[in-house]
Every structure is written in C-alpha cells, then in structure tokens.
Amino acid sequence: MIKILFIIFTIFTSNLTLAMDSVEHQKSAAKVIADIIDPPGSAALNIMVSALSSLKELKKQNKASKENVEALIRMKLLPNLAMGVATKIALDEHWEGLNVQQKQFFQYYISESLIQDYVGILSSYENLNSVQISVDPNIRRKDDKAIVKLNITINNDQKPFSITLKMIRLNTWNVYDVVFSGVSIVKNYQAQFNSYIKRKGVEALIERSEKKLKKTEK
C-alpha cells in the first residue's frame, strides 16, 4: 500500500512540475513575443502621436475648446497612464498606512490634476501644422520597466524639446511618470505630499486636495 501511494505521489509531483514548467515556458514565450510586437519605444511613440494627431485635427476644425481638449486627454492619454503605480510612488512611505478609500482618493486626485495640467499645456499650442516625434535609441530597460526619451518638433521649430516617459508593462506598456526639463511630475507630487503630511497629516492633505478639485470643477 505504501509503495503504491509513493508511486502515485511521484507521478503527481512529476506532472505538477511539468505543468509548472509549461506555464513558465508559456509566460517566457509570451514576453518575448510582446517585446517584439510591442517594444516600449514604439508604445511611447504611439501614445504621443495619437494624442497630438487628434489635437491637430481639433485645431484644424476650430474645435479645440477646453472641454474638447479635456475629452481628448481622457480618451487618448488617460487609458495609457498607470495611475495606480504613479500614486503609490507619489505617496511614498505613507502609502502602506493609507486605507482603501484614501488610496482611491489620491489616485483620483492625481488623475484629475494631471488632466488639467495637460489641458493647459496642449491648449497653449496655437498651431500644429507639423509635428515630428522621434524616439531616442538609448532606451533604458530593466525587466518590466523602461525609460523612453522622445524628441518633439512642432511647426519645424529650430528648438525641439524632449520629454522622458517612465513606463511599466502591465497588460501593455503604460506611462507612470513624465519628466520634462529635468522635472519629474510624480516626484514633484511626492515632495509636496510628503512635506504636507509631515506637517499636518493625511486628512489635512485630503481636505486641501478636495478644495483644489472643487476649484477646477467650477
């Protein structure tokens, strides 16, 4: 009886090992394929081209109102942002001490704040007759994270500017931070939040943030 049980156990563990090896092999193969068909540089380029091309069309049809630009951002940019990752980084050492409602609030607050920031930036471009975007070949990559620099020229301006997208692969490549002129958006939030929480606490920060949101909604 013991011998039979030992044989059954051996067969079961062998099959389980084979199954686990098969799953790991499938995951590895899927990752290789994903890297080929959806590399971070292409994903970053597609996100920016899609957003700026849509903005260009709105400008062309004289429909680039603040409301329409905001709608564009919600449709084209927001789905490509890893807001959960960005919010966790922004709250830094305070994140684990927050309850579910507080975490959800800060994610919502940062999302809405970013949208308004982007509305202001994109609305400032009077003309978008020509937009050229290129990916810097020096992409920094480690596991499921990547840092991609984009060089952008608008209307054949002699002074192109650059933005750096910090990305993470979830189901697809998503942006969790943007660096412009050496300033990280998420690190900027982190510094503000950390300073305020240490001085007045989390609830005071939430109350202040709620007031800011109400002002932008007016």
Buried (B, 14 or more C-beta within 10 A) or exposed (E): EEEEEEEEEEEEEEEEEEEEEEEEEEEEEEEEEBEEEEBBBEBBBBBBEBBBEBBBEBBEEEEBEEEBBBBBBEEBBEEBBBBBBBBBBBBBEBBEEBEEEBBEBBBBBBBBBBBBEBBEEBBEBEEBEEBEBBBBEEBEBEEEBBBBBBEBBBEEEEEBEEBBBBBBBEEEBBBBBBBEEEEBBBBEBBEEBBEBBEEEEBEEBBEEBEEEBEEEEE
